[in-house]
């Protein structure tokens, strides 16, 4: 007996409802997964922000203590005069005067009484003056940042970068490659925020012609998330100087260029073959910047290059370049 049409329609409706329920469950599961991932991302982001905030606070406390210690006036004390000391040193006696030769009879008599050893006359003692030995030169910490303390938990830190009135206040690390610290904090903890990382092509002492720092463009604005603000001349005028701290000394970085590059073709050079290559690189960067900075560079100057992701096209990067200089030698 054939199945009636109403029964076929009823069965079709049951199948449709089952598929709808399955689709709804899949959507709910996907939404739950996205919510979980979002919560984990927020938690991870907070952990990263807390880590950097605590590290920056510790550094600021150290700087404040150093400043306070330097400002405390010490009473003037009389430095004791080191008296010269006398040392007795032997000097050879004066050469004897010539005497008449002994007769054979006198010689024979002397040989009978003189022992096998001959005695040299005792040396006369004369005082000489010795200068006081200077005290050893104590170790000098050339940076305001307490790098030895940081190295106890973050051994790959090679510097510190700070931009006043911004979120940029981070240690700089140098790993064995350009991947590990993209997903790890300076102490090695896994975190999507990563670290401000020096390019593996650099040596870590900021002595190359171009010293490259990479940082994530975080949606929260942390790390290098606000670096693209340098597109605006107003922002540049408010932040013309980036502060760079290194174990060998602290420097100012005078920003002279900020623009978007193609990360696949830019190349990120760390050195130049000659002055012509250096000049071409600098001129291209300056001409691509939408405003003038007036910072002058010459062959031999060191450049700090900050780089982060941009989203204007695939592979786009936004870079900010500055001239590494002594604080008192700003040429603007």
C-alpha positions in Angstrom: 0.0 0.0 0.0 1.4 3.3 -1.0 2.4 6.0 1.6 -0.1 8.8 1.5 0.9 12.4 0.7 0.2 13.8 4.2 2.5 11.2 5.8 5.3 12.1 3.4 4.9 15.8 4.2 5.0 15.1 8.0 8.2 13.1 7.7 9.8 15.9 5.6 8.9 18.4 8.3 10.5 16.3 11.0 13.7 16.0 9.0 13.7 19.8 8.3 13.2 20.5 12.1 16.1 18.1 12.9 18.4 19.8 10.4 17.3 23.2 11.8 18.1 22.1 15.3 21.4 20.7 14.3 22.3 23.9 12.5 21.3 25.9 15.5 23.5 23.7 17.8 26.4 24.2 15.4 25.8 28.0 15.5 25.6 28.0 19.3 28.8 25.9 19.6 30.6 28.3 17.2 29.4 31.3 19.2 30.5 29.6 22.4 33.9 28.9 20.9 34.3 32.4 19.7 33.2 33.8 23.1 35.8 31.5 24.8 38.5 32.5 22.4 37.6 36.2 22.9 37.7 35.8 26.6 41.0 34.0 26.5 42.4 36.7 24.2 41.2 39.5 26.6 42.7 37.6 29.5 46.0 37.1 27.7 46.0 40.7 26.6 45.4 41.8 30.2 48.3 39.5 31.4 50.6 41.1 28.8 49.5 44.6 29.7 49.9 43.9 33.5 53.4 42.4 32.9 54.6 45.5 31.0 52.9 47.9 33.4 54.6 46.2 36.4 58.0 46.2 34.6 57.7 49.8 33.7 56.7 50.7 37.2 59.7 48.9 38.6 61.9 50.8 36.2 60.4 54.1 37.2 60.9 53.3 40.9 64.5 52.6 40.2 64.9 55.8 38.3 63.3 57.8 41.1 65.6 56.2 43.7 68.6 57.0 41.6 67.4 60.6 41.2 66.7 60.9 44.9 70.1 59.5 45.8 71.8 61.9 43.5 70.0 64.9 44.9 71.0 64.2 48.5 73.8 66.5 49.4 76.7 65.0 51.2 78.6 67.0 53.9 82.0 68.2 52.8 84.7 66.2 54.5 88.4 66.9 54.5 90.2 64.4 52.4 93.2 63.1 54.3 96.5 63.8 52.7 98.4 60.7 51.8 101.9 61.0 53.2 104.8 59.7 51.2 106.4 56.7 52.7 110.0 55.9 53.0 111.3 52.6 51.8 114.8 51.3 52.4 116.3 49.9 49.2 119.7 48.5 48.6 122.2 50.3 46.5 125.5 49.1 45.4 128.5 50.4 47.3 130.9 52.8 45.6 133.7 51.3 43.6 136.8 50.7 45.7 139.8 52.9 45.1 142.9 51.3 43.5 145.4 49.9 46.0 149.0 48.9 45.5 149.5 45.2 44.5 150.4 42.8 47.2 153.8 41.2 47.3 154.0 37.4 46.8 154.7 36.9 50.5 151.6 39.0 51.4 149.5 37.0 49.0 150.5 33.7 50.4 149.7 34.8 53.9 146.2 36.1 52.9 145.3 32.8 51.1 146.0 30.9 54.2 143.4 32.9 56.2 140.7 33.8 53.5 137.7 31.4 53.4 136.4 29.8 50.1 133.5 32.2 49.9 134.2 35.9 49.4 131.8 38.3 51.0 130.3 41.2 49.2 130.2 44.4 51.3 126.7 45.0 52.7 124.5 47.3 50.6 124.0 50.7 51.9 120.4 51.7 52.5 118.9 55.0 51.2 115.3 56.3 51.5 113.2 56.8 48.3 109.7 58.3 48.0 106.8 56.1 46.7 103.6 57.7 45.4 100.3 56.5 46.9 98.5 53.9 44.8 95.1 55.3 43.4 91.9 53.5 44.4 90.4 51.3 41.6 87.7 52.9 39.5 84.3 51.7 40.5 81.9 50.1 37.9 79.8 52.8 36.3 76.2 52.1 35.2 75.8 54.3 32.1 72.0 53.9 31.8 69.1 55.2 33.8 67.6 51.7 33.4 68.7 49.0 35.8 69.5 46.4 33.2 71.3 44.0 35.6 68.0 43.6 37.6 66.0 43.2 34.4 68.4 40.5 33.1 67.6 38.3 36.1 64.1 37.5 34.6 64.5 38.7 31.0 68.0 37.8 29.9 67.4 38.7 26.2 66.7 42.4 26.9 69.1 44.6 25.0 67.5 48.0 25.5 64.4 50.0 26.4 62.3 52.3 24.3 60.0 55.1 25.6 57.8 57.7 24.0 56.4 60.2 26.5 52.6 60.7 26.7 52.1 57.3 24.9 51.8 53.6 25.7 55.2 53.0 24.3 57.3 52.2 27.3 58.8 48.7 26.7 61.9 46.7 27.0 63.6 45.6 23.7 64.6 41.9 23.3 66.8 40.1 20.8 66.1 36.4 20.2 67.7 33.7 18.2 65.2 34.3 15.4 62.4 36.7 14.4 59.6 34.4 15.5 59.8 33.5 19.2 59.3 36.9 20.7 56.4 37.6 18.4 54.4 35.3 20.6 56.3 35.6 24.0 56.9 38.2 26.6 60.4 39.2 27.5 60.5 36.6 30.3 59.6 33.8 27.9 55.9 33.6 28.8 53.7 32.7 25.8 51.5 35.7 25.0 50.0 37.0 21.8 51.1 40.6 22.6 54.7 39.4 22.2 57.6 41.8 22.7 59.2 44.7 21.1 61.8 42.8 19.2 65.0 43.8 17.6 65.5 42.2 14.1 67.7 39.1 14.2 69.9 40.8 11.5 71.1 43.3 14.2 73.7 42.6 16.8 71.9 44.0 19.8 74.2 46.9 20.7 72.5 49.6 18.4 75.7 50.2 16.5 74.5 49.3 13.0 73.6 51.9 10.4 69.9 50.9 10.8 68.7 49.2 14.0 65.3 47.6 13.4 62.6 47.1 16.1 59.4 45.1 15.4 56.2 45.3 17.4 52.6 44.1 17.0 49.8 46.4 16.0 47.5 45.5 18.9 43.8 46.5 18.6 43.9 47.8 22.1 46.6 50.3 21.1 49.3 48.7 23.1 52.8 47.7 21.8 53.1 49.5 18.4 49.4 49.8 18.0 49.5 53.6 18.0 52.7 54.0 15.9 50.6 55.0 12.8 49.6 58.2 14.7 52.8 59.5 13.2 50.9 59.9 9.9 49.7 63.2 11.4 52.0 66.1 11.6 50.3 67.3 14.8 51.2 64.0 16.5 54.8 64.3 15.3 55.1 67.8 16.7 53.9 66.6 20.1 56.3 63.5 19.9 59.4 64.5 18.0 61.8 62.6 20.3 61.8 58.9 21.2 64.0 57.9 24.2 66.3 55.0 23.8 68.0 53.3 26.8 70.9 50.8 26.3 73.4 49.2 28.7 76.1 51.3 27.0 74.3 54.6 27.4 71.0 56.5 26.8 70.1 58.4 23.7 67.5 60.6 22.1 66.0 59.5 18.7 65.0 62.5 16.6 62.1 61.3 14.3 62.7 62.2 10.6 60.4 59.9 8.7 57.1 58.0 9.0 55.3 56.3 6.2 53.9 53.0 4.9 56.1 50.4 3.1 55.6 47.1 1.4 57.0 44.6 3.9 57.8 42.1 1.2 60.0 44.4 -0.9 61.2 47.0 1.6 64.2 44.8 2.6 64.9 46.3 6.0 68.6 47.1 5.5 71.0 47.2 8.4 74.0 48.6 6.5 74.8 50.4 3.3 77.5 49.8 0.7 78.5 53.4 0.5 77.4 57.0 1.1 75.3 57.0 -2.1 73.2 54.1 -0.9 72.7 55.7 2.5 71.7 59.0 0.9 69.2 57.3 -1.4 67.6 55.5 1.5 67.2 58.6 3.6 65.9 60.7 0.8 63.3 58.2 -0.1 62.1 58.0 3.5 62.0 61.7 3.9 60.1 62.3 0.6 57.5 59.6 1.5 56.8 61.4 4.8 53.8 63.8 4.6 55.5 66.5 6.6 58.9 68.0 7.1 60.9 67.4 10.3 64.1 69.4 9.5 66.3 66.7 11.0 69.6 66.5 9.1 71.4 63.2 8.6 74.9 62.5 7.3 76.7 59.3 6.3 77.7 57.5 9.5 74.7 58.5 11.5 72.8 55.6 13.2 69.1 55.1 12.5 66.4 53.5 14.7 63.6 52.0 12.7 60.3 51.0 14.3 58.0 48.8 12.3 54.5 47.4 12.7 51.7 45.9 10.6 49.5 48.2 8.5 46.3 47.2 6.9 46.0 49.4 3.8 47.1 46.4 1.6 48.5 42.9 2.0 52.0 43.0 3.4 51.8 46.7 4.3 54.0 47.9 7.2 54.1 51.3 8.9 57.6 52.5 9.8 59.0 55.3 11.9 62.6 56.3 11.6 64.7 58.4 13.8 68.3 59.6 14.1 70.1 58.2 17.2 71.9 61.1 18.9 73.3 62.3 22.2 70.7 64.3 24.1 72.7 67.5 23.9 73.3 67.3 20.1 69.8 67.5 18.7 70.0 69.1 15.2 66.6 70.4 14.3 
